[in-house]
Each structure stands twice: as structure tokens, then as C-alpha cells.
Amino acid sequence: MLFDHCAQCQRCCHVDEGYPPLEVSLTQIETKQHGRICIENTCTHLGPAGCELGEDKPLSCKLYPLSFEPESRTFHFDVECPLKVRYFEQLKDPASQASEHLFQMVTAVRQLEKLDTEFLKNNYAIDADYFELEPLPIIAQVSF
């Protein structure tokens, strides 16, 4: 399973010492539900098996290791995520977990382009500032 490694790695749920806290961007609905989520060292919602929020996990967290750039309408990937090689390889197979993840994120982004464009702008700004991003391979770029 592609994302099984995430519960062990937990890179996206930690802030290394010496770095500023990571403000998790939330949609308007998530803000009403969670208020605010800021990772100082380790996310307070991180348990031994991964995120304890379940279905209430913020979209920005579900999106990771992807980031959506609203201006160019393209997806990018955090190059430091250990899943990068496997994720890119799986994108060649439309039935893979990576392809399913990308499809779910495309669907969510399309809804947010109508309902919450501020979230998309803020989320990308945070991601671009915090992570080293590279565009997804051409085979994975989705037409909007």
C-alpha cells in the first residue's frame, strides 16, 4: 500500500527544530470545525498510527504530498517526501493508489475553485514557502 509508510514517516506532521511553526491551512468549513491547527513540533492530532482526525482530517493534509498552484492550475509534489519515486511510478497506472489520490484531490480542488478560492491561494503560499515543490510529471497533469 502506497500510503502505509506515512504512519511511520510522519514527516508532514513534524516541524524540525529551528524552523518556524507550520500553520495548517483550513477551508472555511474546516475553520469552523477546528478553529486553527498549528504544528509547533509535532501535530497534536498525530497518534501512533497516524492522524487521529480520520475523515475530519484537513484537506491540506489529505492533499499532501501534493500541492495545487491555483495560478497555473497545476499540481506539485514535495520532493522530500519519501513516497516520491513510488508515487510518480504509480501515476502511470490509472488504477493505482497514487492515481486515485490525485483524482480525489482534483475533485476537491474543482469544488474549492467554486467555493473557497482563498483556501487554494493560502494553501499553496504556505506549501511553496515550507516545502521544496516540483511539478508532477506531464503524464499526471490534469486538464481543468
C-alpha positions, 0 to 999 in steps of 0.5 A: 500500500502506497500510503502505509509508510506515512504512519511511520514517516510522519514527516508532514506532521513534524516541524524540525527544530529551528524552523518556524511553526507550520500553520495548517491551512483550513477551508472555511468549513474546516475553520469552523470545525477546528478553529486553527491547527498549528504544528509547533513540533509535532501535530497534536492530532498525530497518534501512533498510527497516524492522524487521529482526525480520520475523515475530519482530517484537513484537506491540506493534509489529505492533499499532501504530498501534493500541492495545487498552484491555483495560478497555473492550475497545476499540481506539485509534489514535495520532493522530500517526501519519501513516497516520491519515486513510488508515487510518480511510478504509480501515476502511470497506472490509472488504477493505482493508489497514487492515481486515485489520490490525485483524482480525489484531490482534483475533485476537491480542488474543482469544488474549492475553485467554486467555493473557497478560492482563498483556501487554494491561494493560502494553501499553496503560499504556505506549501511553496514557502515550507516545502521544496515543490516540483511539478508532477510529471506531464503524464499526471497533469490534469486538464481543468 
